[in-house]
Amino acid sequence: MLAEGATFLDIGGYSTRPGAKEISPETEQERVLPAITTILESYPEALISIDTFRSEVARAAVGAGACMVNDVSGGQLDPAMFATVAELGIPYIGMHMRGTPATMTSLTQYDDLITDIYRELVEMAVKLNRLGVKDVILDPGFGFAKEVEQNFKLLKELEHFTLAGYPLLVGVSRKSMIYKTLGTTPEEALNGSSILHAWALERGARILRVHDVKPAMEAIQLWKRLETV
């Protein structure tokens, strides 16, 4: 991934797929800490993001060498997360989600999809700023408490989220919005992922969370070339 151009590596030990079972903080740490230390032993220049919603896991991961927290709950599942990130002085990626991975598929009702998500993300960012966290990245949370049609509406109107003034991360790689629409499988969703990555970049995304680094970097390179014409 690093050789193919990845800016940073996102390491997580807790599955956030719909219906995923809960694991203990101890088990989560047992999964991620050896991965972080092993990677940094071989690639000391690597930038590692810890994908967790638990402050204690975040703290341990940063102690092991991680330099950023990627929280799929946007601070909702651990009230100590924001203060921990502020204390550690590291960047924070806050994603929009409702409920937990086990319950989120039943929480897809919104008064107004874009307005509700925008408001909840900005409220999160403001709380972090007030604690002294200056590097906040927003992730609208494709596939998390959102149905396929809602995901496409979110992507179509993504540029609205740039108005908040924070960098925007998009994670659509190989997700169900692609393969359910095309009637295929996650394994066959690379082409669809690349297409949506290009659309996301055009609509304001500045970080792509992906499975396939080389195709994503090619999409970024071509988009940048287009922007210079």
N, C-alpha and C positions, 0 to 999 in steps of 0.2 A: 504493500500500500504506500509506504514512504517512497519507494523507488518510482511509483507511478504518479507521484505528485501530491499525496495527501498532506494537508496542512497540519492536521492533528488527528490523533487516534482516539476514538470514543470507546472506553472499556466499561462494560456493565455486566453484572452478575445476577440480575433480577429480570426475568422475562416480563415484558410489558405487552405481550400479545393479548388480544381480547380473551378474557376468561383465565388468564394465567394464575397459577396458584401462588400463594404467598410463601416466602421463605424467611428464615430468621436473619437478623443482622449479622450474626456470627457466620452463617453459611455464605451470605453475600460477600463478606470480607474474605472468607477462605477462598472464594472464587476469584476476586478481583486483585487482591494484593500481590499474590505471586505473579500474576500476569503483568502487572505494572512494573514490578522490580525486574522481572526477566527481560521485558522489552527494553527497559532503560539500561540494563547491563550491556546489551548488544547494540542498542541505538541510543546513546546518551543525549543526542540532539533532538529526540522525538518529543513532541508536545502531546501530553495525554490529558484527555477529558474524562472525568469519572462520571459515569451515567448512573445516578442514584437519586432517590428522593429522601434518603436518610442522612441526617447531619453527622451521625457518628461514623458512618461509612465514608462520607465525604472527607471528614477530618483525617481518618486513617489513610485514605487514598492519597490525599495531599501530602501527608507525612511520608508516604512511600514514593512520592515524586510527581503525582498528578498536578496540573497547573490550572485546572478549570473544572467547574461543576456543571453538569447537564442534568437538570431536574425535571423529569416528565410531569411532575405534579405542580410545578410553579410555586412550590412552598406550601401547598395545601396539606400534604400528608405528614409533615414534620414541622411544628411551629418553631423549632430551634434552628431551622435551616438558614434563614436569612441572617440571623445574628452570627451564625457559624461562618458563613461566607464573608461577612463583613470583617470578622476577626481575622480570618485567614488572608484577607486582602487579595482575593482572586476573582477572575471573571466568572459570571454566572449566566447560564442559559436557562431561561424559564419557559417552559412549554405550557400551553393551555390544555387542560384536561379537567373533566368532571368525574368525581368518584374515584374508583381505583381500577386497575386493569381488569379485575374480576367483575366490576359493576358498570363500567363506563358505557357499554353498549345499550343500556336502558336509560341513559341520561342524555338523549339527543334532542330534547325539546328546547327551543330557543324562542324568545319573543322576536328578536331580530338577530340572525346568525352573526353577521359581520359586526354590528354595533355591540352585541353582548360580548363577543370574544375580544374585540378591541378594548372595551372598557375593563374587562377582567385582567388583560395583559398589562395595560397601562397602570392600573391600581397596584399590581404586583411590582412593576418597575419603580414606581414612586416610593413604595415602602422600602425597597432596596436602596434607592438613592438617599433617602433620609437617614439610613444607617451608615452611609458612607461608601456603599458599593457603586463605583462609577462605571464599571464595564458590565453592562447588562445587555444581553442578546435575547430577542423575542422569537419564540417558535409558536406559530398558531396551532400546531398539534394536529396535523392531518391524520385522520383515522382514529383519533382519540375522542370518544363521545361525539362522533360525527358520522353520519351515514354517507354513502357514496355520493349522492347528489349534493349533499352539503359540502363535501370535500371539493367538488368541482366548482361550486359557487365560491368557496373560500379561495381557490386558486385564481379564478377569474377576477376576483376583486382584491387580490393580494396587495395591490399598490396602496390601498387605504391604510394598511398597517405601517407603511413607511412614514406616514404623517407624524407618528409619535416621536420620530427622531432617533430610534434605536436600531442597531443592525438587525436584520431579519434572517433567521435560519429556516430552511424548508426541508422537511424529510418526507419525501413521497416515494423513495426508492422501493420498487417491487411490492408496493402496497396494494390492498384489495381494490382500491379505486381504479387501478389499472387493469388487473387481471380479471376482475368481475365484469368490467365494462367490455373487455375484449373477449371474454369467454375462454380464458386460457388459465395459466397457473403462475405462481410466483416465479418459477424457474424460467418461464417464457416472457417475463415482464421487463427485460432489459431495454428493448427498443422503446417501449412505452415510457419507461423511467427517463430515458434520455430526452424524449420529446417534452415531458412535463418539466424536466430540469431547465430546458431552454425557455419554456414559457415562464417558469418561476423567476429566472434571472431577468427576463424582460420586464416582469412586473415588480421587481424590487428586491428579490432575494439576494443576499450577499454571502451566505454560507449554505452549502448543500450537504446534508447528511446522507451518505450513500453506502451501498454495498460494493459497487463496482467503480473503483477510483479512476481508472484510465478513461472510460467513456465519459464520466462526469467532467474530468479535467479537459477533455476535448470539447465538450459542450461549452465550458467556461471560456476556453481559448477562442472558439469561433464566435461566441457572443461578444467578447472583448474586441475582436477584430471588426465585427459589425458596428460596434459603438464608435470606432475610430473613423469610419467612413464619412 
